[in-house]
């Protein structure tokens, strides 16, 4: 098993590694590149001075410019004629000027004879025994300028820099340790808190508190997500408990009746054939109710887990609804129910899973039957590619509308035994319509009734 690491240690480690990388870079630069950088900087300075001299060589203030440039750049500027004889010299306290030795005169003569516009030399100054950068440039009127810049010994500077780097290294490492600790604590503390609360939530402790004081956007988003998940899990847990209670109720009632009528059939009415037949009919009806409930639970489970695939076929929706309404004739005759079917044309040809759409209409009709008003009226309407089923019952509160598609939600507080159906109908309707990508919804007014609807796609 791979060994895990805490967030604090990980942040601490990477913070230190970054600091060490920066320090290695600084030390490498100091040890290997400082000397070359210093020389390149001197060459750059002398070239800039040479370009300045060339631009202002014909100005009346030329000597003043030479003197000022010599002071600003700390260089020695020597102007000579085409024979190498000095014309003018400007220096910062004689700094960087080369003595007129034979070797120095030779390189000047060599440049003059070369007829080049500009050239860089590196000469050892015999007076101070140090290297000197010399930038030679050709001016107008057969004159030449030699800009000398001494390369000072940098051993002392390097020594001071390295001592300073040692001190800086210690300070940076200490600051990295302290800073990384507080940064990691700042980040990890709310995450640790959220982790602990998530474990509480996993154990169905809905008192888990995901509030943190963090101002980090990602942590705030995680906090909001966990709070949302907590709310959804609370709803799911409540629905689960209600589902168990309601399914248990629906199972217990027919089982109790089956047992009671079976006992009556075999003991109380054993010599009464007509009563026995009534008992057996009741047993059969309750068995069918049990079968319907089990089938609804299985159907809902399959739909939610995408186990069943749709079997699409072409059929006439009006004809299908008429066939379904025929099965409710017994309710019209025995319970005085009234079914009104309104449609603007006799044929609506659609492509869908016929059996599942039949189940949708059955379930919506059963729901309307169970909750319609005292007039026992249910209206089915197909108009403008929309199927609506309306009851005249008490209606549904607006705040309850988003939850009516949940299992048993409508009977959540006071579960009763439905006249038809099992209480899982609307959940099954939702799953089937979403599988078809049909839009669906509900409109309800208190004490006026409720209309469930879904939109169909007619085939042209």
N, C-alpha and C positions, 0 to 999 in steps of 0.2 A: 504494500500500500504506500502510495506516494506521501511523503511527509508534508504536512501543511505548515504554512507560515502566517504569522499575524500581520495585519495591515501596517501596524506601527513599525515592526521590524523591516518590512519591505520598503516602506517610504524612507526610513532611516538609512537602509543600505544603499538605495539608489541616490539619495541626497549626498551621501558620503562619496560614492563612486563618481558622481558628477564633480564634486569638489576636488577629488584627487586627480581627475582628468584635467581640470583647469590648471591645477598646480603643476602637473607634468608638462603641460603645454608651455607654461611660463618658464619653467626651468630649462626646457629644451631650447626655447627661444634665447634665453640668456646665455647658455653655455655654447650653443652652436652657431647662432645667427647674429649676435649683438655686434661682433667685430665687423662682419661684412656689412651689416646695416649702417654702421657708423661711417665706413669708407664710402659706401654708395651715397650717403647723405652729403658728405663733403664734395663728391664729384658733382652731384646735382646742384649744390650751392655755387660752385665755381662756374658751371655752365650758365646758370642764371645771371651771374655777374658779367660773364663774357657777352651774353646777348644784350644786356643793358648797356654795356660800354659801346658795343657796335651800333646801337640805335642812336646814342647821344654823342658819337665821336666828332660830329661837325658843329656841335652847339658851343656857344661862347662860354657857357657855364660848365664845360666839359671837366675842367680840373676840380671844380667844386663837387660835381657828381662823383668823380673818382674818389675824392677824400671822404665824402659822406658814405659811399658804398663800402669803402674800406673799413670804416668804423662800424657800420651796420652788420656787415658780414664777417668782420674780424679776419680780413685777408690782406695780402700785399699785392698791389697792382703796379706793374712796371710797363711803361710805354717805351718802345725802342724803334729806331729807324730800320731801313732795309739792310743796314750794315751791322745791326745788332748793338749799336751804341745807344745808351740810355737817353731818353728825352725827358721823361717825368716819372716820378715814383710816389705812390700814395700807400701808406701802411698804417696799421693800428699799432703804434709803438714799436714799429719794426717787426711785428709779429708775422712769421711765415716767409719773410724775405730771404731769398737765397743769396749767398755771397758770390761774387764774380769769379768763380773758379773756372779752370779750363773746361771741365766737364759740363758745367752749367752753360758756359758760352757756346759749347759745341751743340747741345740739343736745341738751343735757340736758333743757331745758324742753320741747323738741319731743317727746322720747321719753316724758316724763311725761304730756304731754297726749294722746299717741297711744293710751294705755291698752294698749299691746302688752306681752306677757309677756317678750319678749327680742328684742334687735336688735344687729347688728354695725355699727360705724362705723370708718372709717379717717380719722384726723385728723392734720394736720401740727402737731407740737409746736413752738410759736414759740420755746421756750427753747433747744432743741437742733437745731432745723431738720430734724428727722427724722420719718418717718411713725410713727404710733402706732395700734395696733389697740385699739379700745374696745368692750368687750362690755357692753351695758346689760341689766339684768335687774330685773324687778319683784319685790319681796319683800312679805311680809305687813305689816300695820299701816301702810300707805301710805308705805313706805320703798322706796328704790331703790338698787341697787348699780351702780357703774361700774368695770369692771376694765380698767386701762390696761396695755398691753404694748408696749414700744418695739421698733420694727424697727431693729436696729442696722445701720449701713452695712456691707455685705458685700463691698465692693471688695477690702479687704485679705485677707478670708478666701478670696475667689475667686482672688486672685493667688497665695496660698499653695497652694490646692488645685490650681491649674493647674501650678505648678512641681512639686508632688508628682506630678501625673499624668504630666508629662514624664519624670521620673525613673522612675516606675513603668512607663511605656511602654517605655523602653529596657531595663529589667530583664526585663519580661515577654517582649519579643521575643528577647532573648538566651537566656532560660531555655527559650523555645519551640524555638529552634534546637537547643540542646543536648539537651533532653529528647526532642524528636521524632527526633533522630538515633539516640539510644540505644534508644528504643522501636521504631523501624523496624528497627534492627539486630537487636534481640531477636526480632522477629517474622519478619523476612525471612531471617535466617541459616539456621534449620532448613528453611524452605521452599525456599531456594536449594539446600541440601544434598539435599533430597528430589527436587528437579527434576533435579539432576545424576545422582543414582542411578537415577532413572526413565529417563533417556536411556541409561544403561548397560544397564538391563534391556531396553529396546527393541531393543538390539543383541544380545540374548540372552546378556548377561553376567550370569549368575546369582550372581556374587559381589557384586552390588550390595548395599550395606548401608543400610537405611532407618532405623536407630536414631538418635534425636536426644535431646538433653537438655531439649527444650522441655517446659514444664508446661501449655501452652495446650491445652485440651480438643480443639478442632477439628484442631489439628496432630497430636495424639496419635492421633485417629481416622483422619486421612489416613495416618499412619505405619502403623497397623494394617492399613488397607485395602491399602496398597502391599505390605506384607509378605505379606498373604493372596494378592494377585494374583501376587506373585513365586512363592509356593509352587504355585499353580495352574498358572502358566506352565511351571514346572519339570516338573510332572507331564505337562502337555500336550506339552512338547518331548520328554520321554522316550517318551511313548506314540506320538508322531509318528515318532520314529526306529525304534521297535519295529514300528510299522505298515508303514513302508517296507521294513524288513528282512523282515518276515513275508510281506507281499504279494509282494515280489520273489521270496521263496523259493517261495511257492505258484504264482507265474507261471512261474518257471524250471523247476520239476519237470515239469509237464505239457508244457511246450514242449520240454524235453530228450527226454522220452519220445516225443512226437509225431515229433520229428526222427529219433530212433533207429529207431522202428518204420517210419517212412516209408522210411528208407534200407534197412531189412531187407526191406521189402515189394518195393522196386524192384530190389534187388541180390541179397541173400542168398536170399530166398524167391521170386524171380521165376518159377521153374519149379515152385513148390509152391502150388497154389491154396488148399489147406486152411490152410497157414501164412499165406498172404497175407490170407485172410479173418480169421484171428485178429489179425494185425497191424492190419488195418483197424478191427476192433472195438475194439482198444485205443486207436487214434487217435481214434475216435469218442467213447469214454468220456472220454479226456483233454480232448478239445475241449469236451465237455459240462461237465466240471469247470471249465475256463477260463471258459466262458459263465456258469456259476453264480457264479463269483467276481466277474466283471465286473458281473453283475446285482446281486449283493449290495452291491457298492461303490456302484453307482448308486442303489439303493434307500435305502441308508443316507444318502447325500448328499441325496436328495430329502426324506426324512423330517426330517433335521436342519434343512433350510432351508425346511420347511413348503411345499414345492412341490406335493406330492400331497395332494389333499383326500380325505377318507374318503367311501366310497360305502356308506351305511348301508342294510342290508336285513334282513329277518326270516328266520331259518333255525333248524334243529334242530342244536344243537351235538353231540349224541351221534352223529347220522348223519354229520356232518362228520368226527369223529374216527375213526369206523369206516372211512370212505373213505380217510383218510390212512394208517391202519394197514395197509390192503391193499397199499399201495405198498412196504411193508417185508417182503413175503412172501419175497423173494429172500434177505434176511438170515436169516430163520428157516430157510430150506431149506439155504443154502450156509454160513452162518457160525454156525448153531445159536443164534441170538438168540431170546429169549423175551419176548413182549410181553403184559402182563396189563392188561386194561382193566376198571376197577371203576367202576360208576355206580349210584346209588340209584334211578334211574328212567330210562326209555327215551326220554324227550323233555325236552329243555331248550331252550325257544324263547327266543332272544335277538335283539336288534337290534344289529348291528355291521357293520363292513366284512368280509364273508365271506372275501375273498381274503387280506386282511392278517392276519386272525385265523388263517386256515389256515397262513400263513407263520410266525406265532408258534409254533403247535403243532409244525410241521415243525422249526423251529430248536431248540426245546426238546427234542424227541425226538432230533434229530441230536446235540445236546450230550450227552444221556444215553447214547446209543449209543457215542459216542467215549470216555466216561469211566466206564462201568459196570464192575463187577468181573468176576472170572473166570467167574462164573455166567452172564454175558451177559444179565442180566435187567433189563428196564425196565418200570416200573409207571405207568400213567396212571389217574388217579382224578378223577371228577367227583362232588362231594358238597357239599351245602349252598351252592350258588352259588360253588363254588371248584374250580378246575382245578389238579391237582398232577401233576407228572411227576418220578419218582424213579428214581435209579440206585443201584447197590450198590458204587460205586467208593471211592477213597481219601478222598474228602471234601475240603473246602476249609478252610484255616486261618481262624480268626475275623478276624484282622487283614487278610486278603485279601478278605473278603466285600464291603466297600464298593466295590471296584474291579473286580469280575468282569464288570460290565456294560460296561467299556471295551473298545475294539477290541483283540482279540488278547491281552487281559490274561492269560487262563488259560494261554497258551503263552509267556508273557513271557520266561522264563529259558531254557526248552528247547523250542524250536518243533519240533513234529512234524507230519507230514502227517495230517490227519484222515481217518478212515475215510469219513465223510460230512460235508458242509458245508464251510465255508470259513474258520471262525474269526471271522467277523463276526456270527454268529447272535445272540448275546446283546445286542449293541448295537442290532441291528434290532428285537429283541423289546422292548427298553426304549422305543425311539422309538414303536413301534406302540401299546403299552399306555398310554403317557402321552398319546398322541393320542386314545385312547378314554377317558381319565380312569379307567382301571382301576387298582386297587391291585395291587401285585405285590411279590414278595420271594423270598428263598432261605433254607432251613434246611439246615445241614450238620453232620455229625459225622465226625471223622477216623476212617478205616478202617471207617466204617459206610455212608456214602453221602451223597447230596445230593438235596434236593427243591426244585425250582423251582415256584412257584405264582403264579396270578393270580386275582382275584375277578371274577366275571361278574355281570351284571344281568339276571335272568330276567324275561321279559315275562309278565305274568299274563293 
